[in-house]
Amino acid sequence: MAALRRGESKRPTGAKSDAEGQSRGRFSSSPGLLFVVQKHQGRSLHYDFRLEEHGVLKSWAVPKGPSLDPVVKRLAVAVEDHPLEYADFEGNIPEGQYGAGPVMVWDRGPYTPESSDHAAASLENGELKFVLHGKKLHGSWVLIHTRNNHWLLIKQPDAYASSEDVTRLKPRSVLSGRTLSEIATMGEARRTSNGPGEGEDIQTKQAHQRRQK
């Protein structure tokens, strides 16, 4: 799978423990294989599309984010594999680390390869068809290898296809409900619960209390 190994994302060292204002969900409780899309404001804004395969997250950087329109072919640049634990990271990568900036869990859920139980063989052959069962992304999709570490992420025609811009219409995190700009201002805030959607972070509670006065 040489095309998947040529990426240069350089996952930040210590991102799991050092990132500020991080939120964590319970992805391990989700049945089936996991997919996650993380919106990331690093050197440039992009969406990291990740699929679980053989104990790691196969990853692609999608500059414009996924599109629900089957006519639209989104560039997806293959980057290095990430550990499964990174799937529920949401927060700020500190200054001085590669990719410094806010990271949002934009979508997540199980996925199913269409051709077999595992995606590895299809990725090796340069074309992977799969079905997403996320909060925002659903239905049939395909990743097609074009050259080097470049792939195309394309929505397949089905009941979930649409000309609507899902990244614009649904900008908030599925983990915390925040926008990317709100995550960027979290600082040292920590969630009061580790579960997805459970509890509120300290800053959110304080802001709510101020509005009540």
Phi, psi and omega in degrees: 000057187298324183298329181280347184262358185269355183295161184232043182289331181049066180314128186301132177297130178076016181300328183292321187256336188262342185295146186267147175063038188276147175241147181225139178254196182237068183295331184297342181274353181283134179288153176075189178283149185260140164236152176213144174240119180249124176276128191224123175260085175264233175297332174213158179286132177203173178242129177265114182262123188230137178235131176289132176203121179051046171083005176225173175256109171292134193227143176225139173267122182248101187304320184260000181080165181291150177239140178276356183270117181299341179284336185271128178250111183270129173297133177228112184266118181294132178236183185294154175298147176242152176292153181301327182298337182289345185297331182253023176278128172218127182158206183246124171284124187296153174303143181097341175262153178298133180081021182308134180142177183284146178231132180241141169277095187282324176204159181196167178151182176280158173222160182227119172297140184280333187265335181199182180285341182233150184269347190303312183296319180293320177296320179299325180276355173091009177208120179237120174256137185206163179244129179260143177232063184262189175279330182240324182256130183221167171079197189273136179224167176216141170250126182238126179281133180251302179198152179047237179259019180265130175232170172240132175256119188227133173282132178274149180298123175194190184294342182264356178290147183198155175271357180289147178274097185293330180291330178277321183284334182230075186275352189268157178294139174279350181268316186238346183082004182274160167274169180295323179294326177292321177296323181297335182261009184292328181061233184268011181300148177229145176291149178275355177219150178272348185279149179295124177078003182262134176075184178225150177283167187299315182296320180298317179297317181295319179295319179297319180296322178294323180292332181285341182280000000 
